[in-house]
Amino acid sequence: MVKRVMLLWHDDRPIGICVFSTPGAALRLRSRFFGLKGRSGALGLQRLNEQLWVLSRVVLHPTYRGAGLAAAFVRQACRTCPVPWIETLSALGHLHPFFERAGFVRVGVIEKHRRVRPDAHAWVYGGRRLSPTTIRKSRHSEPVYYVFDNRR
């Protein structure tokens, strides 16, 4: 569920967007980072949603890329969120330190276990059933998990 949408404006044109949403119920690296144990019931999920949001989408108009705006925009968008923690997953984290520049800490990599059925990692993509095309395209994706500490 979308919790907040932040737009970056240049004069009267929107040139960037950050979308924040609720987190998935389980993520091994999150559990390890925050020291969580066991399965979460309804109360646990409610507390998770009160404490943590996911930066689920960042888009910047191509004309403005490379100017150093994106990291500052993401940092400021995260700081305006009313939760102490923000997490994100990024396949590009292997190639570019964008989220580190925005103030996130790199926690680790979501590694897929090759013995699991190919669509078992649907939770990374919101828990929905995945099409065969999506499974084929994402079979090598092992996104980097980042956390932003928003406690001031």
Secondary structure, 3 states (H helix, E strand, C coil): CEEEEEEEEECCEEEEEEEEECCCCCCHHHHHHHCCCCCCCHHHHHHHHHHEEEEEEEEECHHHCCCCHHHHHHHHHHHCCCCCEEEEEEHHHHCCCHHHHCCCEEEEECCCCCCCCCCCCHHHHCCCCCCHHHHHHHCCCCCEEEEEECCC
